[in-house]
Amino acid sequence: MEKQSGREAVRPPGMTDVARVAGVSAQTVSRALAGHPNVQEKTRAKVLAAVEQLGYRRNNAARMLSSGRSRTIGVVTLQTSFYSRTALTSGIEHAAQAAGYAVSTATTASLDTSAIEGALLRLADQHVEGVILAVPLIHVSRQIEQLTGAVPTITIDGSRTSATEVVAVDQSLAARLATRHLLDLGHETVWHVSGPGQWLDAASRSAGWRAELESAGRTVPPELAGDWSPASGYRNGLILARIPDVTAVFVASDEMAFGVIRALHELGRRVPEDISVVGVDDIALAEYCSPSLTTVAQPFAEMGALAVAHLVRAIAEPGAEPEPASVEPELIVRASTAPVRTA
């Protein structure tokens, strides 16, 4: 039986250690190791000396400095099984491969700024040339500002820092399309099952739904809060099914809409004969559920490809002015909506 040495495992040096020894910021270390032209040679030499002293990714750092390129894009995304995240990541990977880049993904279990900072630091340690920030970033810390300022960064989901470029779907328009469709079918008003409040997409959809009702002079019903899951849709569907005046519901995601429809069915409210339902995303199952789901399509693959294209441009032209890009949502009418029944 082997004896353990009793010595604790030594943590390998990271970028923050190099920054401490060199007397510079982690942002400067990242730029120096990426061969950034704005780093003074004296500063670069201090960083290299610290790398040598600590043994920080020594071979990789030397290779990076000689070529100035890692050909790697970093992606920060949330740990989730939701279809939208999977489809978006797949779109990014395909577009990056076509552009000659590898993709390194750093997932975060929460939307806390500390968790996002950790994901960005992990990517910085891998010397990525640029970052796609695919999380709904509402609160921005100083370190997130520094890290996204160190390399070209594209944000999706409406997030923004002072140094980032935004690629987004107009979520307010998506909500207005869904709400207007239901009003055009003769429904007096439209109820809403929203996504979680800390998501910018959810907030924008709620704002669009409310604005469309108000512009039409309709009563705005109480908003019901979900969390993107079918279970939360089901719970809210049980509430909606017990309100006799409900005839139309806009649900902030297809997966929640499936839960709403299940609850309505169980309590004897038919879709669309009694209640019309519209979702958002147009995931693969939307066309094949019963009834097939009317929804607002989000082109996830197009969003991923557009984010990569903007990031590659930002990498090639560091001084170029950011160009925010918006992708248009599209209403897909299927069998879950119908004209309101007259008495």
N, C-alpha and C positions, 0 to 999 in steps of 0.2 A: 504494500500500500504506500503510495507516494506521500511524502510530507509536503504540505504547502509551505511556501517560502515565508508566509507571514507578511510579506510586503504588499502594500496596497497598489493597485494598478495606477500607473501614472498617466494622467490625461495628456494626450498629445497637444502641442502648442497650437493655438488658433490665431486668427487674425488680430483679435484684441490683444493678445500677448505680444505680437510683433509691433503693434501700434504703441504699446506701453514702453517697450525697450527702445524703439526708435524715437519716441517722444513726439509722435504725430497722431492724427486721428485714424480710426479704422477706415474711413472714407479715403484718406490719402494713401493708406496701404493698398486698398483695393485698386485705386487708380495707378499706383506705381507698378504693381504686379501685372496690371493689364496693359502696360506700356502707354499710358495716357500721355499725350504730348504736353499737357499743361503742368505736369509735375517737373519741378526743377531737378537737375542732375544731382545736386547736393542732397536733396531730399530723397531721391531714388536710391542714392548710395547708402544713406542711413537705413532705409528700409531693407535693402539687400544685406547689409551687415547684420541687421536684426534677424533676418531670415536665416542667414548663415549661422549665427550664434545659437538660435533656438532649434534649428533643423526643421523649420516649418515648411512642409511640402517642398523640400528643397529641389528635387528633380523636376517636379511639375512647375515650380516657379521659374526655374531656369528655362524650361521649354517655353513657357508663356512669354518671358521677356525676349527670347530670341525671335519668336514668331509674331508676338503681339496679338495673337488670336487664340481663342479656345474653341470657336465655332460651336458654342453651347448657349442655349437660351434657357433661362430659369423661369419656372411657373410657380406661383404661390396660389394654392387653392384650398378649399375647405374639405376636410375628411367627411365624405357623405356618399350615400348610394343613390342620390337623386339623379335622374336621367340627364337633367340639364348640365350638371357638372361633368358627367362622363362624356356627353356629346361634345361639349366645348373643348375639353382636354384632347379628345380624339382629333377634332378639327385643327387644333394648334399643332399637334404632333405631325399630322400629315403635311401641313403647310410648311413646317420647319424642315422636315425631311426633304421636301421638294426644293427648299432654298439652300440646302446644304448644311443645316444646323442640327445638332443633337439637342434633346430636351431633357432637362433635369427638373423634376417636380418636387417641391417642398410643400407638404400638406400641414394644415393646422387644425387642431381639434376644436378651436373656439375662435371667436372674432375679437378676443381681447388684443389690445395693442402689443402686449408683451409676447403673445403667441405669434403674431405676424412679424414682429421684430426678429424672433428666433428663426422663423422660416427664411427671412431675408438674409440673416447672417449665415445660415447654412449655405445658401446659394452664393453669397459673397466668398465664402471659403472655397467654393468650387470654381471661382474666377469666371463666372458666366459673363457673357458680353452684354447681355440685356435681360430684362425681367418683364414678364407679363403678370400683373397683379390681378388675379381673378377672384377677389374677395370683396364683399361690400364694405369698404373702408369708410366709416363715418367719422371716427376720431383719429387724428394723425398725431403721433408723438414726434418729438425732436429727432429721435434716432431713425424713425421711419423716413422722415424728411431727408436725413443725411444719407441713408442707404439707397433710397430711390434717386437721390441726386448724384450718387457715385457712378451709376451706369444708366444707360437709356432705359426708361420704364414706360410701359403701356398699361393702362388700367382698364378693366372691364367691370361691368356692374355699376357704373356711375361713380366709382371711387375716384378721388383726386388728391394728389399732393402738389406742391408748388412746382415740382420738376417733372411731372408726368404728363403723358399724352393720353387722351381718352378715346376708347372705342366702345360704343354702347348702342343698345336698342332703345328706341324712344318708348319707355315703359308707360308713360302717361298717355301717349297715343294708343298703345295697345289696349289700355283700359277704356279709353273713349270709344274705340272701335267696337269693343264688346258691348259696352253700355248702349251706344247708339243703335246697334243691331237689335237689341232687345226692345228698346223704345219704339223703333220703327215697326216692330211686330205688334204694337198696340198695348204693350204692358205699361201700366200706370207709373210704376217705379221699378227699380232694380236693387235687390239686396246684394251685399258683398261679403264674401269670406276672404279675408286678407291673409297675406303672409306675415312672418314675424317682423315686428317693428324695427329691429336693428338692421334689417336688410333694406338698402336703398331702393332696390327693385320693388319691394313690397310697398314702401312708402309712396313711390311714384305712381304705382298702379292705383292705390287708394286715392291719391290726389286726382288722378285722371277720371276715375269713376265719379267722385264727388263733383268735380268741375262739370262733367257732362250732364249730370242730373240737375245741377243748379242752373246751367245755361238753358236747359229745357224747361225750367220752372217747375221741376218735380220735387216732391218730398224726398229728403235723403234719409233712408232708414238707418238704424244703429248698425255699426260695422261689427262683424263677428271675426274674432282673431283666430287664425290657424298657425301652423308651424311648418308648412309645406308637406306634411305627411298625410297619407290617405286616412289615417286614424283621426287626425284633427278635422279633416273634412267630414268624416262620419259623425263625429260628435256635434259639429255645427249643423249637419244635415238633420239630425234628430231634433234640434231646436227649430229649424226652419219648417220642418214637416208639421209642426204643431201650431204654426201661425197661419190661420186660414187665408189671410190676405196676400200671402207670398205667391207670386206667379212667375217671377224671374229672378235668377241668381247669377251673378258674375263671380267666379271663383278664381283666385289669383294663381292657381297652377292646375294642370291636368290631374296630377296625382291626388290633390285634395278634392277635385271635382268627382273623381271615381268614388271617393268616400261619401261625398254628399249624395250622389245618385243612389248608392247602396242604401243609405239611411232613408231616403225618400221612398224607395221601393218597399222597404220593410214596413213602413208606416202607411202604406197605401196611397202615396202621392205619386201619380204617374208622370214620367218624363218622356215627351214634352207636353202631353195633354193637359196636365195640371200645373206643372212648373217647368219652365225652360231653364237650361243650364249652359253656361259658356265657361270654358277654361282658358288657360294660357300655356303655351309651349308647343303644342302639336307633337307630343311624343309618339313613338311608334304605336302604342296601344290605343291611342285616341280614335283611330279610324276603325278599330275592331271591337271596341266595347259595345255594350247594348244598353241604350241606343248609341250609335256612333256619335262622338263628341264634337260639337261645334267649339272651335277654339281659335285663339290668336297665335299664329305660328311665329316662332322665333328661330331664325336661321343660324343655329349654333355653329355649324361647320363654316358658314360664311363669316361669322364673327371671329372665329379662331383664325381663319386665313387672313382676315383683314388686320387683326392684331399683330400677326407675324409680319405681314407686309410693312406695316407702320414701324414695327420694331427694327426690322432689317434696314429700313431707310434711316432711322434714327442712329443706328450703329454706324452706318456708312457716312452719314452727314451729321456729326455731333453738334454743329452749330445751327442746324436747320430749325426754323420756327415750328413748334408743335401744331399739328393739324387734327383737331378732334373730328371723329367720324361717327355718324349715326346710321344704323341699319334700320330700314323700315319694317315694321311688323305687318302681318297679313292676316285678315280674317278668313277662316276656313269654315264655311257653313255646312253642317251635317245634320244629323237627325235629332239632336238633343234640344233644338229650339223650334218653336212654332208660334203662329199668331195666338194672341190671348183668346181664350174661349169667351164667347158672349153668353150671358144668362138666357 
